[in-house]
């Protein structure tokens, strides 16, 4: 009884294999786009303003630390 070997299957023309691969890629891409539209975009719309506020708060804290460091560090006299 012969074993199943994908390499022993009859060779299909290269163009057919490329066409099949492209079809599968198109289907996968459609699923990814649908997922992004159905799951990611609504979540970003719901929580996007909160994320921006959190980022702004972090930037504000970073700016304060930079200003504090500048106040503690002696600056060279101007030339």
PyMOL commands that set and color helices and strands:
alter all, ss='L'
color gray80, all
select helices_A, chain A and resi 6-8+14-72
alter helices_A, ss='H'
color red, helices_A
deselect
rebuild
show_as cartoon
